[in-house]
Amino acid sequence: MRTVLVTGPGGAGRTTVAAATALAAARRGRRALFLSAEPGDILGVPVTAPPDEPTEVTPGLWAARIDSGADFRAELLSLQERSSGALDLLGAGRLEDEELTELPGSEQFALLRALRTAAHGSWDVVVADMPPLRDTIALLALPEQLRRYLGRLLPPERQAARALRPMLAQLAGVPMPAQWLYETADRWDAELADVQTLIGSAATTLRVVAEPGPTAADALRTARTGLALHELRVDALVPNRLLPPVSADPWLAGLFAQQEKCLREWYEEWAPGVALHEVRHLGRDPRGLDDLDDLDGLDGLTLPGTEATGTETAGWQVEDRRAEEGVLVWRLPLPGAVKEELGLVRRGDELLLTVGPFRRILPLPSALRRCTVSGAGLADGVLGVRFTPDPELWPRAR
């Protein structure tokens, strides 16, 4: 199954491109699912079906709307039911469906659950209309972050002692967490692991939609580093709403020249690793299947197979330079990174890496855990972190 996550700066037309991409897949005979949280009728008909019961819009194309409010209520009521024993002991009053109002952040969790549901379906292609670019990067980093938090707060060694808790409580009066807490944590971890596997799959890629111009160029320049930091693959950049090249109107001619300048820069920065698919302006807001079919440049966005192509993360490799310099070098590709915006902190077996507005906590490869950080340098978009083997921890040669 191919999963295509369509994002871009706000107002770039990502919903339209996502819908057109899903439709193009269906036109090629594939079972395609289009997921969106937008309430509009971009496909020509209102879509209200939930992700687990999508509506068939046209042969080969199904669509579902992600309703974060309904998802929040269902999840909270389910959690309340599973923890009913503990709540009854505390004398807690039960919450009812009609009194629940979703909390901030519920949109992100609803989208992650929708992706997980789609991953277990019988689709050839799933196209998801994602939030704006910066929000998408943060969202796709969330499963890894939350699993780390769960592992720290409820470590496996404590969970393994669940069978001993009743005995310990009786013999030593040791307070032990409630069973439902661990069971809930296990369920959350399993669900997050599913989504993390989907995001990291070679068959999952991002499509970045942007309307050429100075504002979009700045947004993409910053986001490109964040995409690399979180090892998110981008297989296509979609310059959207391109104006016709010939116009007697000086104002339109000036806008076209601005778009052309931005396009040249994008081809230099992103190609050849990322394909660029230019989409012309229709002169109107696309609505309905006929308009989506008219969007040229999108045929190439529907890949013929299940394997993803395009930019693959180079793999963050450890280079052994002990013979020459006595160090190991961990090379992290970070295109667009600026030295002044880089931050590195070693904390135990983890490296806290900050690049501009983005931050990631990286577990160190096993070989580097027996080393100390001895320096770092940024060159040609690659951060090289130097590690010196610790004589007290490194295996000695015989």
PATOR-737610 format. One record per residue: x negated, y, z of N, C-alpha, C, O in turn; residue in one letter. Coordinates in pm, whole numbers, plus 50000, padded with zeros to 5 digits. Each point is the difference from the previous one (the first is absolute). Example, Ala and Ser with C-alpha at 12.3 -4.5 7.8 and 13.67 -1.06 7.14 Angstrom:
# residues 2
486814943150780500895011950000499105012050000498964999850066A;501395010749862499185011950006500775010950073499495011150017S;
//
This chain:
# residues 398
499164988050000500845012050000499125012450000499045000950076M;501315008749839499325012949998500765009850086501235000849991R;498065006750091500605010550079499365013249959498785001550006T;502045008049952499525012949953500565010750093501215001850009V;497915005350059500395010450094499765013549933498865003749974L;502225003549999499905012549924500075011750096500965001550075V;498015006949921499935011550089499435011949925499734999149880T;500085011850188499455012149939500355012150083500794998950094G;498655012649874500365012250073501495002749992500664996049903P;499885010750196501435002850003500475007549877499345009449955G;501804986549989500575006749885499384996449868500285006549899G;498874983150099499314996449875500844991149910499624997649885A;501514997450164500844991249919499714985350022500204991949910G;499335004650209499624986050025501214990749998499894988649955R;501275016050091501204991549998500384996649856500344988649970T;499605021449942500324997749859499044990049938500424990749931T;498285011250093499004990949942500154986050057499864990149927V;500435008850203500194986850060501194992849936499914988349966A;501205018950018501194993949939499724996149855500424989349956A;498885019349970499694997049860499064988149989500124991949908A;498965006950185499074988749999500744986950026499754989949933T;501175010250164500794988050028500874996349881500154988349967A;500435022049968500834997449883499174994249885500454990949931L;498345014450049499134994949895499664985350024499914992249906A;499895004250221499744985950032501204991349964499844989149945A;501365015850087501214992349967500174998749850500424989549950A;499265021249976500144999449854499064989549941500264994849892R;498675002050179499064989849952500374986050047499224990649986R;501965008150071500474986750038499614995650138500084988150032G;499495021150053499604996250135501105003350100500805009149980R;499234983350128500925003050110499365011050084499024997750070R;501565014249922499405011750064500925005350109501225000549984A;498185003550126500745006150111499465014150021498795002150012L;502135007649993499665014050026500475003650140501194998950030F;497885005550055500325004050137499805015050016498995005549957L;501975001150104499885014450024500845003950119501044994150028S;498495016250042500785005550110500815012149955500805005450077A;499014998849798500715011649949501474996549974500304989549943E;500625019350099501434996949985500555003249862501184997249975P;498025008549934500525004249870500314988449907499884988350036G;500545015449841500394989849901499055000649881500445001249886D;498284997950140499005000949895500224989449893499665002249883I;500904986350155500274989249904501335001749928500374991649918L;500335019250112501305002349936501174995550082501145003649970G;498604988450135501064995550090499495001550144498814998050024V;502055005350071499555000750139499604986250050500694990149975P;498195009150094499524987450055500115000750152499355008350064V;501474983049993500194999950144499684986550062500044998650123T;499634991549796499774986550051498724999550082499035006849966A;500944985350144498784998650080498974991349930500334992949905P;498405007650141498944992349933500244985049995499504993349909P;501255001250187500244985649998501194996049913500264988249982D;500475021849964501144997249912500025010149886500965007649988E;498004992749927499925010249895501104998649895500594989349983P;499665021749949501025000549894499344998849864498975006449976T;501604985649934499484999149864500545011849920501215001349980E;497885007249973500395012149929500134997349850500925005049935V;498174987250012499994996249860499274986649992499264996750093T;500934995549802499354986849997498505000750033499235007049934P;500384985550169498614999450041499595010150103498924998850058G;501925011349969499635010650095501005000550115501205002149979L;498284996050142500785001650122499475012250076498845003849986W;502025002150094499605011850077500594999250139501084994550020A;498195011250076500475000350138499575013250063498965005649966A;501854999250126499705012550070499574996750143500644992150069R;498275014049972499494998250136500695010150090499745012049990I;501134983350095500765008550093499334999150136500234990450075D;498965019549959499234999450124500905000550123499664994150103S;501485012949888500905000650114500604986450032500024995850116G;500484997349782500584986750020498934990150047500264991650085A;498545009649858498914991050040499635002250146499784990450073D;500165022249969499665003050139501034994350096499654993850101F;501625008249867501064994950088499964984850009500144994450109R;499684999049779499964985449999498824994750081500154990350076A;498695015849910498824995450072500145002350150499654991250080E;500855020549959500125003050142501044990950067499774995250111L;501355002549823501014991250056499514985650008500334992850093L;498875003049808499424986550004499024998750116500004989950070S;499175020349950499064999850112500764999950134499614993050094L;501455014749912500805000450123500604986250029500074995950116Q;500384997249781500594986850019498964989950049500284991950089E;498535008649852498964990450038499505002550143499574990650068R;500485021949977499525003150134501155001850098499855006750103S;501304987549866501195002150082499804995350143500505006350093S;498774982549926499794995050136499285009950087500415002650113G;498505003049836499235009850078500825012650024499945005750108A;500824998749791500805012150016501114997950103500315009250077L;500294978849925501054997250099499435000250142500655004950092D;498154989849925499375000250133499755014250047500085002950120L;499625005949786499755014050036501285008050013499985011650043L;501144982449920501275007150005500155010449892500735009850018G;498594988549870500035009849892501324999249924500554989249980A;499955022449978501215000549920499704997149854498975004549948G;501904988249986499794996349861500295011849906500915007950024R;498294993149870500215010149897500884994149890499884988349966L;500995020049980500894995749892499555006149869499355010549997E;501014982849893499575004249866500355014649971499165007549951D;502094996450081500465013449961499325011350077500095011549959E;499234985550152499355010650077498515001449967499335008650057E;500174983149853498575000249969499705009749886500644999749895L;498365008850128499505009049897498534996949980499244999250096T;500374999249778498634995949974498995010050053500265012050006E;498584983050032498935008150054498975003149892499934992949900L;499255017750120498935002949903499084987949984499654993350097P;499985003949780499144988549972500764987949952499404990549950G;501955009650065500774988249958499954998049849500134988749952S;499685022349971499934998649855498824991249959500124991649912E;498735010550155498814992249965500204985250029499654991549918Q;500915005350197500204986050035501044993549909499874988349965F;501165019249998501014994549909499384996649865500334989749941A;498785018850010499344997449871499084987850009499984991849908L;499275007050200499134988450017500824987150005499614989949942L;501535010550128500844988050008500614996749863500154988349966R;500195022149957500554997549867498954993549910500334991049922A;498425013350087498934993849921499804985550040499784991349916L;500315006150215499854986350049501144991249948499784988849957R;501445016450047501164992549950499844997049850500254988849955T;499315021449969499834998149856498924989749969500104992649903A;498865007050181498894990749977500464985550010499374991149943A;501725006450129500514986450015501104996949897500634989450007H;499595019849899501014997749898499404993849875498794997949992G;502064999049913499574993349877499825010249887500564998349891S;498675012250134499825010649902498704998249925499024994750053W;500975009849823498755000849924499275013050031498775000350012D;502015010450000499435013350025500875007150103501235000349988V;498135005450114500695008750096499375013849987498795001650015V;502055008449958499535013849988500635008050114501225000950011V;497945004850073500495007550116499735014949982498885004149970A;502155003750047499895014649999499535004250139500774999750096D;497965004249913499385002650129500115014850039500395008349917M;499294995150208499985014150042498895007749929499254994049922P;500635019150103498885007749942498654993950034499874992250096P;499125011349826498734993149999499344998950137499624989150041L;500235021950030499364999650131500784991250096499404992550078R;501935008349918500834991850088499894985249963500034991450088D;499845005749783499864986149958498704993950051499984988550045T;498945019149948498724994950051500124996750148499554989450045I;501055019650032500184997650144500914988050024499764992050090A;501305006849829500944988950016499334986549974500194990550076L;499035008749816499374987249965498874996450096499594988450006L;499915021450068498994997150103500634995650131499314994950089A;502015006949923500694997550127499944985550047499734997850118L;500524992249797499974986150050498664996550064499994993850107P;498915009849832498694997150058499835006950135499504993950094E;500915018749915499865007450124500874994050112499544998150112Q;501714999049856500914994750102499564986250048500124997050119L;499384994749791499524986750041498805001450094499854992250093R;499325017649881498875002550090500495004250138499494995350102R;501515013749902500555004250129500614988350075499794998550121Y;500984993149808500614988550065498944990650056500144994750111L;498785003349812498934991350047499305005350123499544992250084G;500375021049926499365005950119500934999950121499574997250111R;501715005849867500945000850111500424986250050500194998150120L;499944992349787500414986550036499024990249936500344993349902L;498455005950151498964991749937500374985349999500754995450086P;498734997149816500354985749987499714991950124500744990850034P;498165012650036499674991950119501065001350109500224990750077E;500435021049930501085001550098501264993049952500754994350079R;499495006149791501164993049947499864984950017500994993050020Q;497785002249972499794985650015500344995350140500234988150022A;499805021150073500294996350139501485000550033500374999350118A;500495001849781501435001150029500534988050076500855001650087R;498664986649882500504987950067499624999950147500654993250081A;498305014449956499555000150139500685010850083499875000150122L;500855009049813500535011450074500934996150114499845005350110R;501114985749871500874996750114499214994450118500285003550115P;498754987849859499224994150107499155010650070499915000250123M;499465008749798499175010550059500845009450086499585004450107L;501614998649843500865009150075500394994050135500095007350099A;500144979449906500404993650124498824998250096500125002450120Q;498744993649826498864996950086499255012450047499555000750114L;500315009149795499155011450035500735013249995499415010450030A;501854989449934500745012549990499475009049889500145012250008G;499274981949889499445007849890501145004549909500714991649945V;499485021550038501075004549910499634997249855498925003749954P;501974989649975499754996549862501075006649911501155001050040M;498485003349840500975006349910501144990449967499854987850004P;501275018249962501184991949967499784992349871499285004449910A;501364983950083499854991449883500435007149872499354998649897Q;501745009050111500515006349880499035010249944500005002549879W;499175003550207499035009849952499004993449906499705005349893L;499784983050148499044993049916500664994649874499425000349892Y;501804994750123500694994849882500255011149899499864997949880E;500535014050169500225011349911498715004349934499975002949880T;498954997550198498695003749945499564990049893499465003949897A;500774983250129499654989849901500785002049870499444999049890D;501845003850123500845002149882499545012149922499884999649878R;499865011450193499535012149933498674997549930499795004449887W;499314988650182498694997449940500144991649874499325002549901D;501564987550101500204991649882500585008149884499574998349886A;501395010450143500595008249895498985009849944499925001949878E;499305004450211498975009349954498934992949919499475005549904L;500204982150137499004992349926500504997149858499215000449905A;502084996750080500574997749867499845012349912499594999049884D;500745012750172499915012349922498545003349970499685004449890V;499444993550207498585002749979499444991049889499195004549919Q;501234983050078499584990949894500505004849865499264999549901T;501985005150094500565005249875499225012149951499655000849882L;500065008550209499285012249962498604996749950499515006149905I;499844984250158498644996549963499914990349883498904996949954G;502234998449997499994990249891499465006049871500185011949973S;499154979849948499495004449870501145003149903499785006849900A;501424988450129501165002549914500785012450042501085002549947A;498405005350147500655012350045499125011949963498825000450035T;501755009349895499275012049965500865012350018501234999250010T;498115012249993500705012850006499995006549863499044998749924L;502045008550047500085008749884500175014250054500925002650077R;498215006449882500045013650050500565009049892499455001049891V;501665005650140500685009049906499705014450040500145003550117V;499455004849787499695013950031500265008749878499734995949887A;500805016050136500185009749893498735008449992499685006950096E;499594992749792498705006649993500075014850037500875007349953P;498214996850131499955013850046499065001150118499604989850055G;500055022349986499035001950109500444993650131499184994050070P;502105007349966500464994550127499894984950002499524994250098T;500934999349795499914985449992498554995649996499654989750059A;499495017749873498584996449992499375000050139499234991050033A;501095019050048499475000450137500524988350083499254993850075D;502045003349910500604989050077499374986649963499714991950087A;500075005849784499414987349957498554998950040499524989150033L;499765022149966498594999750036499844995750146499114992250033R;501765012850053499944996250142500474985750020499384992350073T;501745004349863500604986850022499134988849945500044988850051A;499195014049846499184989549940499044994050102499744987950000R;499735020550087499104995150105500764991450099499504989650043T;501715014749994500814992250094500394986549942500034990150073G;500265009549799500334987249935498814990450007500174988150028L;498625017249948498814991750006499704995550143499604988650023A;500605020550073499724996650140500844988150045499524991350072L;501745008349885500894989150042500054988849896500854991150008H;498235009249896499864989349900501304997249927500404988549980E;500275022349979501244998849925499705001349851499395009849957L;501034980349965499704999849858500975008949922501214999250019R;498245009149894500805008249909499724995149859498865000349955V;502184995149975499774995049864500425009949894499684998249882D;501045012550156500415009749899500285013650063500575001050109A;499015009249821500375013850032500935004749890499684999049882L;501495006250157501035003749903500175015249999500735005450083V;498595001549824500285014349984501405001749942500284995649889P;500585010850186501435000349967500425013949953499375010050033N;501714990349889500625012449951499025008449918499865012050022R;499474981549884499065007249914500765008249897500954995149938L;498645017450044500675009149907499524997649857498904994749980L;501915009149921499574998349860498805008849970499905011150052P;499184984149864498765007449976500165012749918499155008950009P;501914992349912500185011649914501225007850046501114994650007V;498705018050023501125008450042499685014549966498885004850022S;502115002249925499835014249969500165008650123499675011949999A;500854982250107500215007450125498675000950074499454989650037D;500015022449987498725001350071500034993950140498994994750047P;502165006250018500104994650136499854984849998499264994450080W;501454998949828499884985549987498614996049954499454989950045L;499965018049865498654997049952499005000850114499064992150006A;501145017550085499115001150115500134988250094499004995050052G;502225000349970500214988250084499394987649937499414991750069L;500735007149797499414988649932498485000150014499394989650023F;500015022149964498545001050014499574996050141498974993550018A;501815010450081499694996250138500094985050019499154994050066Q;501884999849875500144985550008498844993049930499474990150051Q;500135014949833498904993949926498705000550079499254990250003E;500485021050060498785001350081500014989850114498984993650026K;502175005150041500114990550111499854985649949499364991750064C;501245005449820499904986549944498564996249971499584988850027L;499665020549916498594997149970499244996450128499174990950001R;501115016450106499344997250128500414986350053499164992750053E;502115003749932500474987050051499384988549921499664989750057W;500205012049813499364989449921498554998150043499514988850003Y;499825022250031498604999050046499904993550137499084992350025E;501885010950064499914995250138500524985750015499424992150076E;501655004449854500684987350025499674989149898499884988350036W;499985015449837499704990049897498504996650005499205008450043A;500404979649914500834989449942500574990350102500774991149963P;498875010250166500484990450098501505000050017500594989750032G;500035021949948501455001450014500575004549867499535009749940V;501504983250013500635003849873500855012450020500675001550102A;499315007449799500875011850001501104998149897499724996949884L;501545004950157501154998449912500785013250000500665003450098H;499255003749793500625013249991501484998549965500374992249912E;500475015350159501454999749978500485014049966499815009450078V;500804992049807500435013349954501245004850076500754992150056R;499435021049943501195006250058501184998149905499905003249881H;501214991850171501194997949917500775012949976500905000349916L;498775010150156500765012349990501245000050087500825009249994G;499304980450088501144998850092499604990150108499014992849987R;501775006850120499774990150104500534986549953501194998949971D;497964990850021500474986849953501064994350094499834999950122P;501254995349820501074993550074500574988849915500395002249885R;499674985850171500604989049927498984991949922498865004449981G;501544983949976499104990649936499485005149866498844997549966L;501995009749958499555004949870498865009950016499024999349926D;501095010050170498935009750023498734993050047498905003649959D;501254986550127498834992850050499314992349887498774998949998L;502024995949909499414993249884499235009749912499064996149931D;501335016750071499375010049913498655004850053499265006749928D;500444990150195498725004650057498874991949938499834988350031L;499405018149881498924992849934498814998950094499925006950102D;499164984349864498804998350081500154990050112499034997050069G;502194997849950500214991150114499914985349962499964991550089L;500015005349784499914985949962498754993550057500034988750049D;498875018649945498754994550051499964998650150499114993650055G;501875012450013500034999150145500564986750048499834996450116L;500854996449796500544987150038499014989249957499894996849882T;499414997750215498934990649966500594986549960501004995850057L;498384997549846500584987649949499914988350095500784990649989P;498275009650104499824988550087500275003250144500495010850033G;499194979650055500225002150142498765005550068500075004650114T;498794995049817498785005350060499955015049978500365005049894E;499195002250208499865014449987498725003349924498994993150014A;501075017449906498805005049935499815014550039500815005650074T;498115000449876499745013750036498895000750101499134991350004G;500885019050079498935001950096500084989550109501024998950069T;497954993649947499894990850113498995005950097498965005249958E;501334994150170499025004950095498734991949983500034987849986T;498855019150016498734993749967499574989850103499014993049980A;501725006050129499584990950105498915006750082498945003149947G;501314999150177499065007450084498884990450038500164991850090W;498745009449843498954990050009498895004150094499685011850015Q;499744978150049498835002150086498774996249920499864988749954V;499255020950030498774997849925498864997050097499725007950091E;499634980949888498904995950088498695006349951499454996149897D;500085013650178498745006649966498984998750113499165008750022R;500964980150049499074997850113498564998349952499075004650066R;500754988849819498644997749952499315013049964498805001750024A;501965007849916499385012549956499985010650109498995006850021E;502154994750051500135011250093500384995750142500085008350090E;500164978649928500364995350133501425003350041500305000550120G;500585001949782501385003750033500994992449911499634994449896V;501625005550148501144995949919500805012549968500165008750086L;500354992349790500755011949959501414995949961500194991849910V;500785013950159501404997549967500465010949905500055011750037W;500284984649840500365009749898501525000949987500684990149971R;499845022050051501455002349998500325010149890499685011850015L;500944983949875500375009349893501065010050048501094996150041P;498585016949952500935010550041499965011349897499475010850030L;501074987149851499955010349896500665012950046501094999850058P;498255011249916500545013050037499715004350142500365011150039G;498984980450040499715003650139498985011450006499125001149914A;501025007350187499105011250023499254997650131500604996450101V;498085005649894499174996850116500465007250126500014994250108K;500385018549876500405007950117501294995150064500295003650114E;500484988249814501284995150053499934985550044501034993850028E;497755000749979499824986150042499724999250149499295008450056L;501264981450009499734997350141499834985250024500804992049950G;498185004150125499714985950028499774998250149499235007350062L;501464982949996499804996650141499994984850013500934993349956V;498035001350103499934985650028500624997750137499625006350099R;501344984549907500654996850127500124984950009500894994049940R;498214999850134500004985550012499784993649864499005002849933G;501914988750028499904993049872500815006949891500384993749901D;499885019350117500785007449902499275012849961499185005350075E;501164999649806499485012749951501185009249975500894996849921L;499125014650147501075009849982499545009749891499065007750020L;501614992049866499595007849884501065010449969501174996749978L;498425016050019500895011149968499515006549872498825003449987T;502094998449917499675006549873501075010549974501114996749958V;498585015850067500995010649984501184997450091499824998350120G;501415001349824501184997750084500294985350027500974996750067P;498194994349881500274985750011499054993650101498875004450019F;501644985150047499234993350103500324985149999501154996049984R;497814995950033500204985650005499014993950098498845004150009R;501634985950065499154992750093499674986649935500884991649979I;497855006449990499574988449925499304989950090499085003750072L;501344983749925499244989750071498694997549927499984998849877P;498945000550196498704998049938499854985549951500444990850068L;498945007249815499644986349959499134993650107499265006950070P;500824980049941499334993050111498515003150009499475001550109S;499854999649776498565002650004499695013650061498995001550068A;501885008449910499745013550048500325001750148499575009850062L;501164980949996500315001150142498764998050086499985004050117R;499004989949826498754997850074498965010549967498804998050018R;501705013549932499105010949960500425013150067501095001150056C;498035008549936500315013650043500035009149879499254997949905T;501615012350098500085009549890498775009050004499705006250102V;499594994549785498775007949997500055011549900499005006949982S;502144995249954500115011249907501084997749898500544989049989G;499775021449935501014999149896499735010849896499455010550032A;500954986949845499845009849894501084998349894500474988949975G;499905022249962501035000049896499355003949868499405010749989L;500734980649912499435002849868500884994049891500354988250005A;500005020249896500814995449885501294993250043500394989949943D;500255015650158501294994750044499924987050076501024993350017G;497805002950032499844987850079499325003650131498935006150002V;501714989950107499435002050133499184987850037500524988850002L;498215013250028499144989150044499695001550148499345009650041G;501124980950040499745000250144498894990050029500114988249967V;498825016750094498814991850025500074993850140500305006950098R;499434980149908500024992650125498644993450021499454993649910F;500025008150210498734993750036500274988150090500655001750104T;498874986349861500234988350085499505002250143498895005050021P;501944991150075499635000950142499174987750035500514988949991D;498225012950050499154988550028500564990650108499724988150001P;501105017650091500554991850108501164991349953500354990150064E;500245013649823501194992849950499744992749870500694990249970L;498345014149952499764994149869499244986850015499054999150077W;501374990649848499294987350008498545001649961499685006349899P;499444987950182498565001149973499574989149902500454988650008R;498675015249900499454990249905499034990950072499235004650084A;500794982749883499094990350063498734998349919499124992350039R;
//
